[in-house]
Amino acid sequence: MGMLQEFKEFAMRGNVVDMAVGIVIGAAFGKIVSSFVANVVMPPIGMITGGVDFADKQFVLQEADEANGVAEVVLGYGTFINTVIDFVIIAFAIFMVIKLMNSMKKKEEAAPAAPPEPSKEEVLLGEIRDAIKAKP
């Protein structure tokens, strides 16, 4: 078996394809959450805090000195705050999805299963029993 054939079998397994789909959807979901945080969550927070935009918050560790070719060095903690908020929202959304899936799973388990159909032998034995009872 050639290496190309082995790779094809590996890449076409269901779990590899499912994982690839999950990664693509996860990346798109991440973009949606980032947009939600930047455009919906942060403006009201900024308004409450007096117009503060977290993305612009930073500590300057070293001022730029263009004469000596030294670049400015900053610690951008505002971007970190936005990323933490993104994470909390994503984690909460995943928690809600898992919680919903678990509750649906519990409902399936709680529903009583229909009794199994009797086998041919059981049906035949029941007929024999009924025939014996019917005799005078």
C-alpha positions, 0 to 999 in steps of 0.5 A, a space after each residue: 500500500 502506497 503512502 498516498 493511499 494510506 494518507 487518503 484513508 487517514 484523511 477520509 476517516 470520519 473523525 478527521 473530516 468531522 474535526 476539520 469541519 469543527 475547526 472551520 466552524 470554530 474559526 468562524 464562530 471566533 470571528 463572530 464573537 470577536 465582532 460581537 465583543 468589539 461592536 456590541 459589548 465594548 461600546 456600552 462598557 466604554 460609555 459606562 467607564 466614561 468613554 474608555 476604549 480598552 483596545 487603546 489602553 497600554 503601558 509605555 515601557 520605553 519611549 520611542 527615540 527616532 534619533 537613535 532608531 529605538 522603537 517604542 515598547 508598549 505593554 498592550 493590556 487593553 487588547 488582553 482585556 478584550 481577548 479575555 472578554 472574548 474567551 468568557 463569551 465563547 466559554 459561556 456559549 459552549 457551556 450553554 450548548 453542552 448544557 442543552 445537549 446534556 438535557 436533551 440526552 437526559 430526556 432521551 434516557 428518561 423516556 421508557 423504551 418500547 418493550 421488544 417484540 416477542 420472538 417467533 418461539 414466544 409467539 408459538 408458545 403463546 398460541 400453544 398455551 391458548 389452544 390448551 386452555 381452550 380445550 374442554 
